[in-house]
Amino acid sequence: MKLGPHLHRIGNDIVAAYLVETDEGVTVVDAGLAGHWPELLAELSAMGRSLADVRGLILTHGDTDHIGFAERLRRDHGVPVYVHEADAARARGEVKSKSPFGTFKVGAVASFLMYAGRKGGLRTTYLSEVITVRDGQVLDLPGAPRVIGMPGHSPGSIAVHVPVADAVFVGDALTTRHVLTGRPGPQPAPFTDDPALALASLARIEDLRATWILPGHGTPWNEGAVEAVRRTKAAAQAG
């Protein structure tokens, strides 16, 4: 799905990943689930591109529903995979999330599990090798993506700011569709290691001049960072 001149999405409101396209090639942000691989190929083809044009993959964090096809892209096509140093072990499968399950609705959870099952989410292939990044780093990839540390959901959660795409990719720093309840709109994501820290980290994107705030789960948000952060904090306060 094309969102803008330099911006594409694959997946859906349950699990999504993104592509940034410039004259220099393609940067992929997050790798969804393993079964999103055909959608990656189809989107590249629709763009007039191929896997040879992919210069790098950036993970917003190391959870299994964000690393789906990452190892395949790295192993079979030589694409470097970048992740924050604090989540490198998570992306390699050496440590697992210990987040509580929390409030849920049976229908929403069933939809998530069925979709994840169809897309290979129950058979995660962890990364064998990663390149670690730090807060503030600007990567030498199409779109000159800048890493913004957003600890809370996981220790190494990041946002990725790409000015040419007018976008900030936030992973699970916030969500616009709660995968456990189906509730729409900007709000804290479930399975968050440190909810208070995650909320505090939102201040790091609040002043960014970007139209698109793009989560790993939910509808793409195009009303700017200030409003997305405001609504997320309000949802947290409302419980």
N, C-alpha and C positions, 0 to 999 in steps of 0.2 A: 504494500500500500504506500503510495507516495503522499507524504504530508506536506512537502515543500520542495523548492528547487534542489536542495542538497540533502533532503531528509526522507527516509523510508522506514516503514515498520513491517515486520513479519510477526506471525502469531496472531493473537487476538487479545481481548480484554482479560482473559484468564492468565495467560503467560505471553509476554512479548519480548522481542529483541529489535534492535534498530541498526540502520545503515546510514552512514554519512558519505556522500559522494562529492568529490571535487575533481578538478582536472588531474590531480596527482594520483587518484585512485579511490579506494573505498576503505573506510574504517568501520568495523562492526562493533557495536556496543552490546554486550551480553550475548549469550548463546542459547538462551531459552532451554528447550528440551531436545533430546537427541533427534526426535521425529520432526523437528523444524528444519532439518537439513534440506529436504526437497523444496520447502518454501524459500530458503536462502538461495538455492540455485535458480528457482523461478523468478525471484525478485531481481537477482543480478541479471538474468537474461532480459527481463523487461526493461532494465536500465541500459541495455546494450553492453553489459559487462560480463565478466566471468570470474571464477575463483582466482585467476592469475592477477586480477586487479585489486584483490584484498591485501592491504598492506599490514593490517594488524587487527587484533581483537582485544577490546578492553572489557574486563569484568568489573561490574560495580561492586561485587562481593563474591564470596566463594560458595554460596549455597547451590544445591543440586539443580534447582529449577532455573539457574542462570548460567550453568556451565555445560549444558546439554551437548552441543556439537563441538565444543571448544577443542577437545583433544583430537578429534578427527580432523579439524581444520589445521591444527598444529602439526600433527603426526604425518598426515597424508599430503599436505599442501605447503608445509613450511611456513605457515603464518604464525608470527610471534603472538603470544598471549600475555597480556599485562594484567596484574592484579596488585592491590596494595599489599605491602610487605606483611601487614598484620593479618591478612586473610590468605596468604600463600599456602599455609598448611591446610587450611580449610578446603581450598581448591584442589589440593592434592589428595584429599580424603584422609588426612592424618588426624584431624580433629573434627568433631561434629557439633552442630548446634545443640544447645541444651535449653532452648526457649520453651516456655510452657505453651500448651495448645490453646487455652483461652476459650472465650465464648464462641459458639458456632451455631449454624443452622444446618440441619441434615442435608437439605437440598443443595445448598451452596457447596458444602464439603464433597458431596457426591459428584457434583458437576466438575469440581476441580480434580478429584481423583480419577474420574472417568476420562477426562481430557488428558491428564498426565499419563494415564495408562496407554491411551491410544498413541501418544506422542513419545513413548519410550521413557517416560519419567521414572519408571520403577527399575530401570537398568542403567544407573549412572556410570559413566566412564570418567574417572577423575583425571586431572592433568598429571602428566609425568614431568613436565618442565613448565616453568612460568618465568616471566620477567617482572620483578617487583618494582613498584612505583611508590612515590611519596606525595604528601600534600603539597600543592603548589607547582608540581612538575608539569611542564608543557611537553607533550610527546611529539616526536618527529613523525607524525602520521597525518594523513589527509584531514584537513579541518583544524589542525593544530589544537587537538583536545587538551584542556587543562584539567588536572586532577584536583578535586576539592575533597579533603577528608571529611567524612560524615559518620564518625563512629557512633555506635548505638545499636543499630540493627545487628551488626556484627562489629568486631573490633576494627576491621579493615574496610568497612563500607565507605564508598566514595560516591560523589557526584562527578559527572563529566560535562564540562562546559565547552560548547563548540559554537563560538560566535557566528561563524559563517552560516550555520544552520539555524541560528536564532533559538538555540535549544540547550537545555540542561537535562541530562539523563540522570535520574535519581535512584535507579534501582529500587530498593525497598526502604529508602530513607523516608518515603511516604508512599501511599497507594491511593489510587482513585477507584479501586474496587477491592473490597475486603474479601479475600479468597475463602474465609471461613463463614462469613455471614451473607455475602453478596451485596452488602451495602455500598452504594455508589458515592462518589465525591471524594475530595482530598481528606485524608485521615491517616492516623498512624497505621503502619503495617503490622500484621500479626507475626508471631515467631521472632520477636525482637528481643535480643539479649538484655539490653539496658534501655527501657522505654524513656526514662528521664533524660538520659544522655542523647538519645535519638531526637527528642524534641528540642533540646538545646542546640544540637547540630544544625537544625533548620535555619538558624540565624546566618549560617555561612552561605546560603543561597538567596536569602531574602532580598538582598539589594542588587541582585544580578538583573541586568536588563535583557531578559530573554522571554519571548512569547511562549515558547513551548517548554513545559515541565513534563518529562516523559518517564513514567514509572515502569517497573517490570510487570506490574499487574494493574489493569484498569484502562479506562479511556484516556487517550492523549489529552493533556490539559493545555489549552491555548489562551488562558486568561492571565498569564504572567506569574512570576514567582511570589510576589507579595500576597496575592489573593490565595494562592495555593497554600502558602505557609499559614496565613491567617485561618483558613478553614481547617487545616490539619490541627492547629492548636485548639481551635474551638471544639472540634470533634473529640480531642483528648480530654478536654475539660468536662465535656458533657458525658464522658464515659462510654 
